[in-house]
Amino acid sequence: MWNNLPVTSAAVSPDSWYLVACAAGTVLLLLVLIARVRLHPALALAVAALALGIASGMPLKQVPLSFSTGVGNLMGHIAIVLGLGAVLGRLLAGSGGAAALGRLLVERCGDAGLPWALLALGIVVGMPVFFEVGLVLLMPIVAEAARRTGRPPVLAGMPLLAGLSIVHGTLPPHPAAMLAAVQYHADLGRTILWGLVVGLPAAALAGPGLGSFLVWRWEKRQATSPAVSSEEHLPLFAATDEEELQIESHTEDRVPPVPRLRGPGITASKPPAGSTASASKPS
């Protein structure tokens, strides 16, 4: 029935477990650098990758070469993908297709069916394209759906993100699932079938399930704080309250003090209330 090759315990050497431990430690180091140290993700990835190369026993002169080669190959693929995805997304937004599709989803599906429609849209679009391409392509639709429903774009787009991520991680021909299928000599048809069996419930739980709970909490907070204005007309990336206070404090008009004139034969007289400062010469 299955064409997978059996994996015996003799094929697993102590060096293999050491490499697995190095990979797990690299992931932990990456999380600490980003979450605790507050290091930029790009720098954190570079530090973690170099640390993994050194810890795995790679020669020191080979570590920078391997790092630059891997980053170059990755960016050569990602740059083209993101560029074409941005072009398609811009065409979709400029032509009015995003607004039309968002209006159709809201009107036909309603508030209750909109998360499930976005989840299905993310799964269908995510099958032939990569996650980043689907995200850039469908971002205008998420923004339009959020504007018409009056919800934050993050909450409105959670089902779409769940569909894209589940398809990207569990179904071939995406890289992770395809690599696992090739390494274990698995049948691609059965891999796709079992990926859907496992991925669809997970996407439903992470998308509409978690999204509905977060929307309920957001609506409850909005109801208990009526002084907060509606975010219906806010742009996709709006400034927070703290950022607005900082902007106001930095842009507040400050009247500079009137300079005192110093010099031989010149005295600065104190201006009366409501008048400007003036300098006078003594008689």
LUMPA-219421 format. One record per residue (C-alpha): residue number from 1; residue in one letter; chain; x, y, z. Coordinates in pm, whole numbers, plus 50000, padded with zeros to 5 digits. Example, Ala and Ser with C-alpha at 12.3 -4.5 7.8 and 13.67 -1.06 7.14 Angstrom:
R|nr|rest|kette|xx|yy|zz
R|1|a|A|51230|49550|50780
R|2|s|A|51367|49894|50714
//
This chain:
R|nr|rest|kette|xx|yy|zz
R|1|m|A|50000|50000|50000
R|2|w|A|50272|50246|50098
R|3|n|A|50598|50284|49910
R|4|n|A|50789|50442|50200
R|5|l|A|51126|50293|50287
R|6|p|A|51151|50163|50646
R|7|v|A|51371|50360|50884
R|8|t|A|51560|50144|51133
R|9|s|A|51720|50253|51456
R|10|a|A|52060|50142|51326
R|11|a|A|52044|50411|51055
R|12|v|A|52024|50683|51321
R|13|s|A|52372|50765|51452
R|14|p|A|52467|50982|51750
R|15|d|A|52590|51247|51506
R|16|s|A|52238|51269|51364
R|17|w|A|52092|51338|51707
R|18|y|A|52361|51600|51765
R|19|l|A|52262|51778|51443
R|20|v|A|51896|51766|51546
R|21|a|A|51990|51918|51882
R|22|c|A|52189|52191|51701
R|23|a|A|51888|52271|51483
R|24|a|A|51658|52288|51787
R|25|g|A|51906|52508|51971
R|26|t|A|51925|52738|51668
R|27|v|A|51549|52783|51668
R|28|l|A|51557|52859|52041
R|29|l|A|51841|53107|51991
R|30|l|A|51646|53277|51713
R|31|l|A|51341|53317|51935
R|32|v|A|51548|53460|52219
R|33|l|A|51725|53708|51992
R|34|i|A|51398|53835|51844
R|35|a|A|51165|53819|52146
R|36|r|A|51399|53901|52435
R|37|v|A|51699|54082|52291
R|38|r|A|51478|54271|52041
R|39|l|A|51728|54217|51763
R|40|h|A|51616|54279|51408
R|41|p|A|51489|53952|51250
R|42|a|A|51737|53975|50961
R|43|l|A|52032|54014|51198
R|44|a|A|51892|53742|51425
R|45|l|A|51868|53503|51131
R|46|a|A|52227|53580|51031
R|47|v|A|52359|53525|51384
R|48|a|A|52161|53203|51427
R|49|a|A|52274|53067|51090
R|50|l|A|52640|53139|51159
R|51|a|A|52609|52986|51506
R|52|l|A|52453|52672|51357
R|53|g|A|52737|52637|51108
R|54|i|A|53000|52666|51379
R|55|a|A|52819|52437|51625
R|56|s|A|52762|52166|51362
R|57|g|A|53137|52125|51309
R|58|m|A|53166|52299|50972
R|59|p|A|53511|52442|50899
R|60|l|A|53529|52809|50990
R|61|k|A|53637|52917|50643
R|62|q|A|53339|52734|50497
R|63|v|A|53077|52897|50723
R|64|p|A|53067|53242|50554
R|65|l|A|53075|53084|50208
R|66|s|A|52785|52852|50289
R|67|f|A|52591|53138|50448
R|68|s|A|52635|53374|50152
R|69|t|A|52552|53099|49901
R|70|g|A|52234|53003|50085
R|71|v|A|52118|53362|50126
R|72|g|A|52195|53438|49762
R|73|n|A|51999|53138|49634
R|74|l|A|51706|53220|49862
R|75|m|A|51694|53589|49773
R|76|g|A|51728|53511|49404
R|77|h|A|51404|53315|49429
R|78|i|A|51220|53535|49679
R|79|a|A|51296|53866|49505
R|80|i|A|51137|53752|49179
R|81|v|A|50840|53602|49360
R|82|l|A|50775|53913|49569
R|83|g|A|50822|54142|49270
R|84|l|A|50573|53958|49052
R|85|g|A|50333|53920|49344
R|86|a|A|50348|54293|49413
R|87|v|A|50276|54367|49045
R|88|l|A|49976|54133|49044
R|89|g|A|49849|54277|49369
R|90|r|A|49881|54631|49237
R|91|l|A|49694|54537|48920
R|92|l|A|49422|54373|49125
R|93|a|A|49385|54679|49348
R|94|g|A|49409|54934|49066
R|95|s|A|49159|54763|48840
R|96|g|A|48893|54750|49111
R|97|g|A|48894|54371|49124
R|98|a|A|48985|54364|49493
R|99|a|A|48699|54596|49584
R|100|a|A|48454|54398|49369
R|101|l|A|48563|54066|49518
R|102|g|A|48555|54203|49873
R|103|r|A|48207|54347|49814
R|104|l|A|48089|54015|49671
R|105|l|A|48222|53819|49968
R|106|v|A|48064|54053|50222
R|107|e|A|47725|54075|50049
R|108|r|A|47688|53708|49955
R|109|c|A|47840|53547|50263
R|110|g|A|47749|53794|50536
R|111|d|A|47941|53849|50857
R|112|a|A|47909|53486|50966
R|113|g|A|48019|53332|50636
R|114|l|A|48292|53582|50548
R|115|p|A|48570|53409|50749
R|116|w|A|48491|53075|50581
R|117|a|A|48490|53238|50238
R|118|l|A|48829|53398|50306
R|119|l|A|48959|53062|50432
R|120|a|A|48847|52888|50112
R|121|l|A|48996|53169|49906
R|122|g|A|49330|53133|50085
R|123|i|A|49335|52755|50031
R|124|v|A|49246|52778|49660
R|125|v|A|49489|53061|49586
R|126|g|A|49763|52910|49805
R|127|m|A|49775|52579|49619
R|128|p|A|49951|52703|49302
R|129|v|A|50148|52995|49451
R|130|f|A|50378|53048|49746
R|131|f|A|50264|53199|50073
R|132|e|A|50429|53536|50017
R|133|v|A|50284|53568|49667
R|134|g|A|49933|53484|49787
R|135|l|A|49967|53729|50076
R|136|v|A|50073|54016|49852
R|137|l|A|49812|53924|49593
R|138|l|A|49519|53901|49834
R|139|m|A|49610|54187|50068
R|140|p|A|49385|54437|49882
R|141|i|A|49091|54197|49927
R|142|v|A|49159|54176|50301
R|143|a|A|49176|54555|50326
R|144|e|A|48848|54594|50137
R|145|a|A|48672|54328|50348
R|146|a|A|48800|54496|50666
R|147|r|A|48678|54835|50548
R|148|r|A|48330|54711|50463
R|149|t|A|48289|54512|50786
R|150|g|A|48444|54778|51010
R|151|r|A|48689|54531|51164
R|152|p|A|49068|54561|51194
R|153|p|A|49252|54415|50893
R|154|v|A|49443|54171|51114
R|155|l|A|49123|54012|51243
R|156|a|A|48957|54016|50903
R|157|g|A|49258|53849|50738
R|158|m|A|49324|53570|50990
R|159|p|A|49121|53306|50799
R|160|l|A|49302|53397|50479
R|161|l|A|49641|53369|50649
R|162|a|A|49541|53034|50799
R|163|g|A|49446|52895|50458
R|164|l|A|49767|53017|50294
R|165|s|A|49994|52890|50572
R|166|i|A|49833|52547|50602
R|167|v|A|49850|52485|50227
R|168|h|A|50207|52611|50210
R|169|g|A|50322|52387|50494
R|170|t|A|50139|52059|50428
R|171|l|A|50067|52021|50057
R|172|p|A|50300|51959|49763
R|173|p|A|50435|52115|49542
R|174|h|A|50534|52359|49817
R|175|p|A|50897|52317|49929
R|176|a|A|50854|52172|50279
R|177|a|A|50595|51908|50189
R|178|m|A|50771|51827|49861
R|179|l|A|51105|51779|50035
R|180|a|A|50948|51548|50294
R|181|a|A|50772|51346|50024
R|182|v|A|51094|51306|49824
R|183|q|A|51307|51215|50125
R|184|y|A|51064|50950|50248
R|185|h|A|50968|50831|49897
R|186|a|A|50601|50899|49967
R|187|d|A|50328|50894|49707
R|188|l|A|50236|51253|49612
R|189|g|A|49866|51178|49571
R|190|r|A|49838|51029|49919
R|191|t|A|50053|51309|50059
R|192|i|A|49811|51568|49922
R|193|l|A|49512|51368|50049
R|194|w|A|49645|51329|50402
R|195|g|A|49768|51688|50399
R|196|l|A|49411|51804|50333
R|197|v|A|49274|51570|50601
R|198|v|A|49513|51712|50859
R|199|g|A|49531|52069|50731
R|200|l|A|49165|52158|50683
R|201|p|A|49062|52110|51050
R|202|a|A|49376|52294|51162
R|203|a|A|49299|52582|50923
R|204|a|A|48937|52597|51043
R|205|l|A|49054|52614|51404
R|206|a|A|49331|52868|51346
R|207|g|A|49130|53082|51102
R|208|p|A|48755|53121|51161
R|209|g|A|48767|52959|51506
R|210|l|A|49036|53177|51662
R|211|g|A|48928|53473|51450
R|212|s|A|48571|53465|51579
R|213|f|A|48695|53457|51938
R|214|l|A|48925|53754|51878
R|215|v|A|48649|53945|51697
R|216|w|A|48417|53882|51993
R|217|r|A|48679|54020|52231
R|218|w|A|48738|54321|52006
R|219|e|A|48365|54397|51979
R|220|k|A|48328|54362|52355
R|221|r|A|48611|54608|52412
R|222|q|A|48462|54848|52158
R|223|a|A|48124|54829|52335
R|224|t|A|48275|54899|52678
R|225|s|A|48475|55199|52552
R|226|p|A|48235|55418|52352
R|227|a|A|48476|55710|52357
R|228|v|A|48704|55528|52114
R|229|s|A|48623|55631|51758
R|230|s|A|48544|55371|51496
R|231|e|A|48833|55236|51290
R|232|e|A|48620|55191|50982
R|233|h|A|48788|55469|50786
R|234|l|A|49141|55415|50914
R|235|p|A|49404|55306|50664
R|236|l|A|49551|54958|50666
R|237|f|A|49854|55061|50871
R|238|a|A|49729|55330|51109
R|239|a|A|49927|55486|51392
R|240|t|A|49849|55366|51743
R|241|d|A|49740|55595|52026
R|242|e|A|50090|55602|52175
R|243|e|A|50243|55692|51838
R|244|e|A|49989|55971|51790
R|245|l|A|50072|56113|52135
R|246|q|A|50442|56105|52051
R|247|i|A|50378|56280|51720
R|248|e|A|50170|56548|51893
R|249|s|A|50436|56605|52158
R|250|h|A|50709|56642|51896
R|251|t|A|50509|56868|51666
R|252|e|A|50371|57094|51939
R|253|d|A|50430|57462|51864
R|254|r|A|50680|57614|52101
R|255|v|A|50739|57993|52109
R|256|p|A|51114|58057|52137
R|257|p|A|51223|58296|52413
R|258|v|A|51289|58657|52317
R|259|p|A|51666|58710|52302
R|260|r|A|51816|58984|52513
R|261|l|A|52020|59240|52326
R|262|r|A|52361|59296|52474
R|263|g|A|52610|59557|52375
R|264|p|A|52753|59898|52456
R|265|g|A|52482|60153|52502
R|266|i|A|52197|59905|52449
R|267|t|A|51963|59781|52721
R|268|a|A|51676|59540|52689
R|269|s|A|51356|59670|52843
R|270|k|A|51099|59427|52979
R|271|p|A|50795|59433|52753
R|272|p|A|50459|59494|52908
R|273|a|A|50193|59227|52906
R|274|g|A|50050|59172|52559
R|275|s|A|50323|59362|52375
R|276|t|A|50639|59259|52196
R|277|a|A|50990|59307|52328
R|278|s|A|51170|59621|52219
R|279|a|A|51517|59758|52266
R|280|s|A|51576|60123|52346
R|281|k|A|51878|60345|52368
R|282|p|A|51934|60559|52676
R|283|s|A|51908|60931|52624
//
